[in-house]
Amino acid sequence: MKALSLRELEAAARALLEPGIHDLFAGGSDDEVSLRANEDAFARVGLVPRVLRGRGAPRLDTELLGCRASMPIVLAPTAFHRLAHPEGERATARAAAAAGAIYTVSMASTTAIEDIAQAGGPLWFQLYLQPDRGFTEALVRRVEAAGCKALVVTVDSPVFGRRERDLRNGFMDLPAGMCCENMRPLGPNCERGPARSIAFSPTLSWADVDWLRELTSLPIALKGVLHPEDAKRALDSGVDALFVSNHGGRQLDTVPAPLELLPPIADAVGDRLPLVLDGGVRRGTDALKAFALGARAVAIGRPVLWGLAVGGEAGVAHVLTMLRSELERALALCGCGSADDASPELLHFSRWEPRWRTS
């Protein structure tokens, strides 16, 4: 594969995808201020390397929510992979498994979780808590039976964001023969019934998280926590991790970049909850900056779709290989033996100075 960077891969995917499908994957909400901010935030933070530290070749292996992974780079939940490539989520799962990376399966995947799990790699499952608790419970049981190791509960979507690119392109539904396979209820003979739509509910509350915590023993991460007071509240709900995420700029526009909001959340929770930075990561140096500000891992979304569109399983594998290599190089050049060695002393802030704990 010729792409030397995720930027080049994105350009190649844009050339291959139908314009409406590209916009579906690439777009954000309203004026796309947050979408642009997610990547721009990383450019405003410089790296100040340490030298002569003798740390040796960096180690990237880690453990998150009970899963061993080859690197602290997680595949974020992204929907509709079969729109990018005929093999869809199966190809993504195989590439992630081969790389030893954790794949967070979207609730809106176009392949059923049981089929995705056949790839054999570590899987988490994204969950939108549904107003129909009976359906939610049945889906959680499916996910448990499929072998998923954690639930990633998206909490920033009480209503659906307004995505003007999709409205302009008239994208209202999946094409014939394709649906959100995890929204098909399973019958007594494991037959899949008609798919239902994912429901968004403005009544979603902490009580629903408490209910889910009682329902399952799987680790639970909340995705979309941006305010430090919400992070503190999460500590009381028995959740196991937080994704610091603005939904890729696809929900509420003008929300700051997750990188800018990461330090106060890290300050709020300390070492009590691992944080996953989700939004705008396009280089290994981006990941290193997130680790220095308190993240235990980063998540990548759109780059996976670009790789899938260009080369299927091999394209996703190329994305993971590039990021792994870039992160190893960045850590070595900054004198770090692992992501755990990254700290704020390696950073220079040109436009914004985040609050950081000093104790």
Buried (B, 14 or more C-beta within 10 A) or exposed (E): BEBEEBEBBBEBBBEBBEEBBBBBBBBBBBEBBBBBBBBEBBEBBEBEEBEEEEBEEBBBEBEBBEBEBBBBBBBBBBBBBBBBBEBBBBBBBBBBBBBBBBBBBBBBBBBBBBBBBEBEBBBBBBBBBBEEEEBBBBBBEBBBEBEBBBBBBBBBBEEEBEBBBBEEBEBEEBEEEBBBBBBBBBEEEEEBEEBBEBEBBEEBEEEBBBBBBEBBEBBBBBBBBBEBEBBBBBBEBEBBBBBBBBBBBBBBBEBBBBBBBBBBBBBBBEEEBBBBBBBBBBBBBBBBBBBBBBBBBBBBBBBBBBBBBBBBBBBBBBBBBBBBEBBBBBBBBBBBBBBEBBBBEBBEEEEEEBEBEEE
